[in-house]
Amino acid sequence: MSGRTPALTPPDSALAPVRHPDAPAPGEPIGSHYEHCFGCGGEQPHGLHLAAKAGEGVSVTAEFLVRPEHQGAPGLAHGGLLATALDDTLGALNWLLRVISVTGRLETDYLRPVPVGSVLHLSAEVTAVDGRKIYATAEGRLNAPDGPVAVRADALFVEVKVEHFTENGRPEEIRAAMDDPDQIRRVRAFEVNP
Ligand SMILES: CCCCCCCCCCCCCCCC(=O)SCCNC(=O)CCNC(=O)[C@H](O)C(C)(C)COP(=O)(O)OP(=O)(O)OC[C@H]1O[C@@H](n2cnc3c(N)ncnc32)[C@H](O)[C@@H]1OP(=O)(O)O
């Protein structure tokens, strides 16, 4: 059973997404947006360590090795972590559009169990943009880019300013991020663009 709610169907006024001229080239690694991110950060020992790459158009791919720390049932990935993997892959699309956006809504279909030891091959693409609203879709395939689809999602991301983080994040982490030249460089990549 699957299907998406009307909130995830772009309105007639929505436009086709446009790849930003400074987006990473197809095949180029995108890198983590924050080293402590549970999805893609290198500093999270039990995180998913997703490694995303730019695709063609406004799309990305990523891989997720399911480790024992990611179990829900014995030997199987936890569904919430699979949603995290989809969410974080969708979040990497920010680099193709060169806007900062956050998940407003994420609807996930679980089609097959995902065993520990599997590599989930994820892909995501923006399907439409309507003002601040970014409509996107993602899927995860088992053990090969053309393997069986195990999970899929439709999502609505909403464009935000950097103040979304600086005004809402816990001050300790915000201060540390502001003191980290690499983090500032990442955020500036968005700010210098229209
Ligand atoms: C110094 C450090 C810097 C660090 C720099 C890091 C940079 C790189 C970060 C990348 C990160 C990615 C990581 C992975 C993706 C996450 O996991 S993001 C984390 C999870 N998401 C969140 O925490 C978001 C929490 N929600 C919110 O903050 C607010 O609800 C939102 C989503 C920003 C929207 O609030 P808002 O800005 O007040 O906008 P609002 O007017 O309510 O909505 C705008 C439009 O969207 C629609 N909308 C909003 N929510 C929904 C919804 N749930 N369903 C349907 N429609 C909706 C509204 O109906 C409205 O539509 P229109 O009326 O315009 O037609």
The ligand as an SDF file (V2000), in Angstrom:
LIG
                    3D

 65 67  0  0  0  0  0  0  0  0999 V2000
   25.6970   28.2070   12.2530 C   0  0  0  0  0  0  0  0  0  0  0  0
   25.0580   26.8380   11.8940 C   0  0  0  0  0  0  0  0  0  0  0  0
   24.4460   26.7040   10.5440 C   0  0  0  0  0  0  0  0  0  0  0  0
   24.1070   25.2660   10.1320 C   0  0  0  0  0  0  0  0  0  0  0  0
   23.6820   25.2510    8.7030 C   0  0  0  0  0  0  0  0  0  0  0  0
   23.3170   23.8840    8.2120 C   0  0  0  0  0  0  0  0  0  0  0  0
   22.8120   23.9890    6.7850 C   0  0  0  0  0  0  0  0  0  0  0  0
   22.3070   22.7030    6.1870 C   0  0  0  0  0  0  0  0  0  0  0  0
   21.0980   22.1710    6.8360 C   0  0  0  0  0  0  0  0  0  0  0  0
   20.4970   21.0720    6.0540 C   0  0  0  0  0  0  0  0  0  0  0  0
   19.7710   20.1450    6.9630 C   0  0  0  0  0  0  0  0  0  0  0  0
   19.2410   18.9780    6.2220 C   0  0  0  0  0  0  0  0  0  0  0  0
   19.1590   17.7780    7.1450 C   0  0  0  0  0  0  0  0  0  0  0  0
   18.1770   16.7780    6.6530 C   0  0  0  0  0  0  0  0  0  0  0  0
   16.8110   17.3340    6.7280 C   0  0  0  0  0  0  0  0  0  0  0  0
   16.3470   17.5010    8.1520 C   0  0  0  0  0  0  0  0  0  0  0  0
   16.3080   16.5910    8.9250 O   0  0  0  0  0  0  0  0  0  0  0  0
   15.8400   19.0610    8.6590 S   0  0  0  0  0  0  0  0  0  0  0  0
   15.2710   18.7960   10.3680 C   0  0  0  0  0  0  0  0  0  0  0  0
   13.8230   18.4380   10.4760 C   0  0  0  0  0  0  0  0  0  0  0  0
   12.9450   19.5450   10.1410 N   0  0  0  0  0  0  0  0  0  0  0  0
   12.6940   20.5480   11.0000 C   0  0  0  0  0  0  0  0  0  0  0  0
   13.1840   20.5910   12.1050 O   0  0  0  0  0  0  0  0  0  0  0  0
   11.7500   21.6220   10.5300 C   0  0  0  0  0  0  0  0  0  0  0  0
   10.8370   22.1010   11.6740 C   0  0  0  0  0  0  0  0  0  0  0  0
    9.7710   22.9340   11.1200 N   0  0  0  0  0  0  0  0  0  0  0  0
    9.9490   24.2520   10.9490 C   0  0  0  0  0  0  0  0  0  0  0  0
   10.9590   24.8300   11.3440 O   0  0  0  0  0  0  0  0  0  0  0  0
    8.8540   25.0080   10.2530 C   0  0  0  0  0  0  0  0  0  0  0  0
    7.6260   24.3630   10.4410 O   0  0  0  0  0  0  0  0  0  0  0  0
    9.1300   25.1510    8.7210 C   0  0  0  0  0  0  0  0  0  0  0  0
    9.2040   23.7830    8.0220 C   0  0  0  0  0  0  0  0  0  0  0  0
   10.4570   25.9120    8.4930 C   0  0  0  0  0  0  0  0  0  0  0  0
    7.9840   25.9390    8.0700 C   0  0  0  0  0  0  0  0  0  0  0  0
    7.7060   27.0790    8.8740 O   0  0  0  0  0  0  0  0  0  0  0  0
    7.6580   28.5540    8.2620 P   0  0  0  0  0  0  0  0  0  0  0  0
    8.9990   28.9610    7.7840 O   0  0  0  0  0  0  0  0  0  0  0  0
    6.9910   29.4180    9.2960 O   0  0  0  0  0  0  0  0  0  0  0  0
    6.7690   28.4610    6.9780 O   0  0  0  0  0  0  0  0  0  0  0  0
    5.1890   28.2380    6.8300 P   0  0  0  0  0  0  0  0  0  0  0  0
    4.6260   29.5530    6.3860 O   0  0  0  0  0  0  0  0  0  0  0  0
    4.5910   27.5400    8.0040 O   0  0  0  0  0  0  0  0  0  0  0  0
    5.1890   27.2050    5.5860 O   0  0  0  0  0  0  0  0  0  0  0  0
    5.6400   27.5910    4.3120 C   0  0  0  0  0  0  0  0  0  0  0  0
    4.8270   26.7840    3.3150 C   0  0  0  0  0  0  0  0  0  0  0  0
    5.1410   25.3820    3.5090 O   0  0  0  0  0  0  0  0  0  0  0  0
    3.9560   24.6430    3.8330 C   0  0  0  0  0  0  0  0  0  0  0  0
    4.2760   23.6630    4.8520 N   0  0  0  0  0  0  0  0  0  0  0  0
    5.0380   23.8320    5.9560 C   0  0  0  0  0  0  0  0  0  0  0  0
    5.0850   22.6890    6.6670 N   0  0  0  0  0  0  0  0  0  0  0  0
    4.3460   21.7920    5.9910 C   0  0  0  0  0  0  0  0  0  0  0  0
    3.9990   20.4250    6.2200 C   0  0  0  0  0  0  0  0  0  0  0  0
    4.4540   19.7660    7.2850 N   0  0  0  0  0  0  0  0  0  0  0  0
    3.2040   19.8010    5.3270 N   0  0  0  0  0  0  0  0  0  0  0  0
    2.7590   20.4560    4.2390 C   0  0  0  0  0  0  0  0  0  0  0  0
    3.0390   21.7600    3.9510 N   0  0  0  0  0  0  0  0  0  0  0  0
    3.8210   22.4040    4.8320 C   0  0  0  0  0  0  0  0  0  0  0  0
    2.9660   25.6860    4.3640 C   0  0  0  0  0  0  0  0  0  0  0  0
    1.6370   25.2500    4.1950 O   0  0  0  0  0  0  0  0  0  0  0  0
    3.3060   26.8990    3.5280 C   0  0  0  0  0  0  0  0  0  0  0  0
    2.6880   26.7520    2.2660 O   0  0  0  0  0  0  0  0  0  0  0  0
    2.1020   28.0510    1.4800 P   0  0  0  0  0  0  0  0  0  0  0  0
    1.1080   28.6770    2.4150 O   0  0  0  0  0  0  0  0  0  0  0  0
    3.2890   28.9450    1.2000 O   0  0  0  0  0  0  0  0  0  0  0  0
    1.4980   27.4840    0.2390 O   0  0  0  0  0  0  0  0  0  0  0  0
  1  2  1  0
  2  3  1  0
  3  4  1  0
  4  5  1  0
  5  6  1  0
  6  7  1  0
  7  8  1  0
  8  9  1  0
  9 10  1  0
 10 11  1  0
 11 12  1  0
 12 13  1  0
 13 14  1  0
 14 15  1  0
 15 16  1  0
 16 17  2  0
 16 18  1  0
 18 19  1  0
 19 20  1  0
 20 21  1  0
 21 22  1  0
 22 23  2  0
 22 24  1  0
 24 25  1  0
 25 26  1  0
 26 27  1  0
 27 28  2  0
 27 29  1  0
 29 30  1  0
 29 31  1  0
 31 32  1  0
 31 33  1  0
 31 34  1  0
 34 35  1  0
 35 36  1  0
 36 37  2  0
 36 38  1  0
 36 39  1  0
 39 40  1  0
 40 41  2  0
 40 42  1  0
 40 43  1  0
 43 44  1  0
 44 45  1  0
 45 46  1  0
 45 60  1  0
 46 47  1  0
 47 48  1  0
 47 58  1  0
 48 49  1  0
 48 57  1  0
 49 50  2  0
 50 51  1  0
 51 52  1  0
 51 57  2  0
 52 53  1  0
 52 54  2  0
 54 55  1  0
 55 56  2  0
 56 57  1  0
 58 59  1  0
 58 60  1  0
 60 61  1  0
 61 62  1  0
 62 63  2  0
 62 64  1  0
 62 65  1  0
M  END
$$$$
